[in-house]
Amino acid sequence: MKQDDTVFLIQCETLPFVEVRKASKSAACYQAHSHDEFSLGVIDRGSANYKNLNKRNRIEATNTVTINPGDIHCCNPDSDDWCYRMLFIDTHWVGKLQSEILGRDNIDYLPFPNSYETDPNLYREFNVLFDTLMNERNPLLSESIFIQYLSRYFGPSKTAFSKAEKQISPYIKRVHEKLLDQLENNLTLNDLAKEAGLSRYHLIRQFNAIYGMPPHALQLDERIKKSKVLLKAGNTLTDASAQLGFADQAHFQRHFKKRTAITPKQYQSFFI
């Protein structure tokens, strides 16, 4: 059967509790329906009538749509120049994250506060998240960015850090040392949270307060710094990539260039 080339649907490889949907130049209209999952996404092009729980809205490019499990909704575009990207997230996983954020066990899930958002910063952050989910094979990086993004909706993201959070606890220091000692290993966020005796959310929050970046970002930064040493010593890109735990050479080159504005080969050519 011929596939509809206006729609792309895939389960995220690193975060299997997330399903990704992308529609390009679609004119599809949807009857009222609901999802079992939390769903959120952005409008990349076009405009549409969006109805959620009997409330009618107008949405357009750069808006973010948020839909709670079980909410009856429908979305019908104005034309066939309609492009969007959506994520469908397992409700149980979101509920567990909300419990971590609020520090309360056995709570029912909290709904999204609004049916859509117009803040352009959310659109830009979604772009980073979507690119990570589609291209990144390091689960520590993927899950960390995902949790940080969702905390914009469910967590006190703008709450000031307490004095205690800024003090280096021996548990956070141990996570930091583990990251430095095991640069070649793709540690998961759960691994690090257990090491610190904290939830994933509070580990990211406290680690960021102390070191100025979350664990996954520090790991990448240290890997890139170590790769410079290896490249100067004459190691090949393949060897450097493998020694530092990158999924493949392409991932190594992408992250290296993001942080140095040149490719690893270009960097090495100045010294070898």
N, C-alpha and C positions, 0 to 999 in steps of 0.2 A: 504494500500500500504506500502510495506517495505521501511523504511527510509534508506538513505545512511549514514552509520555510520562513514564515513570519513569526514563528514561535519557537523558542528554545527552552528546554526543561531538563534539569539535571540535579542529581543529588550531590551535595558537596563532598568531595573526597576526604578532606581532613576533618570536617565536622558533619558526620552523617545524619545528625538531627536537623540539618538545614537543607531545604529543597530550593533550588534557584530557578526562576522563570524570567525569561526575557522576550519581549515582543517588539518587533520592528515593523513599522509601516502597516499596522494592523487596523482593520475596520471592524473587528469582531465586537458584537454587542452581547452582554451577559444578562440573563434573567436573574432575578433575585436568588441568592444562594448564600451559603455560609461555609466556613472551614473549621476543621477541628483544631488547627494550629493557630498560633499567633502569626499574623502576616503583616509585612510592611514593605514599602517600596517607593520608588521615585518615578516621577514623570519626566522623561527626557525630551519629549517633543509633543506638541499638540495640546488639546484641551478636551474636557469631557464633563458630562453630568455624572456626579458621584452621589449615590444615595446610600446612607448607612443608618440603620435603625429608624427609618422613616424621615430622616433629616436630609434634605437635598443640599448639595454643595456644588460649587464650580471649582474644578481643579485644572492646573495648567503646568507647563514646564517648570522644573525645579521644585515643585511641591512634593512633600512626602506624605504618603497615605499610610495610615495605621489602622488595622482591623483586628478586633479581639476574637477569640474562639467563639463560634456560635452566633456571632452577629450577622444578621441578614443584611446583605448589601448587594449593590449592582453598580456597574460603571460602564457608561456608553459614550464613546468618543464622538466628537463633532465631525471628523473626517477620517480618511484612511491614512493620514500622516500622523499616526498615533504610536508613540514608542514609550515603553516603560520597562522597569526591572522590579521584580518582587522577590522577597524571601519568605518562605513558609517555615516556621520554627516550632519544633516539638513543644507542646504546652507543658509537659512534665519538666523538661529541661529549663524552660523559662521560670516556672514556679520555684524550682530549686534555686536558681540564681536570685530570684526575688527574696527568698528566705535568707540567703547569704547577705544580701545588701541590707536588709532590715534587721538582721540578727534575731529572727524569730523562726522557729520550726513549725511545721505543720500548718502553714497558712494557705488559704485558697489563693489562687493566682490573682494578681492585681491587674486591672485592665489598663490599656493605653489611656492617657488622660484626654486625648482629643482624637477625632476621626481623621484629621489631616493637619499638617504643619506647613507653614510658608517660609520658615527660616532658611535662607540660602546656605547657612553653615551646615545644617543637617544634610543638605543635598551633597555638599562637598565631602563631608565625612562619609556619607554612604558610598560615594565613588571610591574612596580609599578602601572601605570595607569590601565592596563588591569585587574590586580588583584583587584583594587579598584572598577572598574565598575562591575565586576562579583560577588564580595562578600560583598561590603559595602552598607548598607542601609541608611546611613546618607547623605542626598542630599548636605548639606553644604560641607562635606569632598569630596564627589565625584565631584561636580562641580568645587570646588576650585582647586583640583589636575588637572582636565581636562583643565581649563583655563590656569594654569601655564604651562602645557605641550604644549598647542597650541601656547602660547606666544613665545615659542622657534622658531616658524616658522614665526609668523606675528608681533611680538613685539620687542621693544628694550630691550631685556632681559639682555644685558650686559651693558646698559647705566648706568652710575653712578647716584646715588640718589642725588638730589639737597639738599641744606641745608634746604630749606623750607619743603621738604618731610620728613626730619628727625625730624622736630619739631613736638611735640605732639599737634595736633589741638584738640579743644574741641569736634569735631565731631568724630574723631578717638578714643579719650578717652571714648566717650559715647558708642561706639561699644564695646570697651574693657570691660566697666562696665556691659553692657547688657549681654555679654557672661558669665561673672562671676556670675551675679545675676540670670541667667536662665540656669544653667548647665543642668537642667533636660529637657529643651526644645530643640528640633532639629530645630534651626533657619535656614532659608535658606540664601543663599548668597544674594538674592534679598532683603530679610528683612534687612540685615545688610547694604547693599549698600544704601538703602533708608534712614536708620538711619543716615548714614554719609553724604548723599547728594552727593555721588560719584558713578561712574560706578563700576561694579564688578571688572574689571581689576585694576583700580586705587585704590580701597579699598585694594585689596590683596597686591598691590605693596607698598602703604604707610604704611599699618599695619605691613608688614614684615620689612620695613625699621626702624620702631620705636621699635617694640617688638621682632624682631629677628626671627619671625615665622608668617605664615599667620593665619587668624582667626580660621580656622578649626583645625590647629595643636595646637594652644593655648587652644582651647576648650577641645580637647582630653587630653592635658597635665593636665589641671585643673581638669578634671573629674577623671583622674587616681590618682592625689594627694588626691582628696576628697574621693575616694574609699578606699584608705589606712586608712583614719580616720574611715570610716564606718566599715571596716573589723576588725580593732583593737577593735572597740566597740562591736563586736560580731554579726554584721549584716550578714545574709546569702548572698551568691553570688547572688542569685535571687533578694533579696531586694536591695542590692547595685547597681546592674545592672539597676533595674527599677527606682530607685531614681535618677540616673544620666543620664537617657535618652538613654541608649543603646538599640538597637533593640531587643536584646535577650542576654542570658548569654554567648552564644558562641562568640558574637562580643565583649562583655566585656572582656572575657578571652584572646581573640586574641590581643586586643590592650594593655591590661595590661602586657602580656608577652613580647610584642615588646619593651616596655619601661622599664621593670624591669628584664627581663630574667628569671623570675619565674612565675608560675601561681598564681592567687589570693588565691587559697586554700593553696598553699605552703607558701605564704606570711603570711596568717592569722595564720597558724600553729605555727609560731614563737612567737605569742603573745597570742593566746587563748589556 
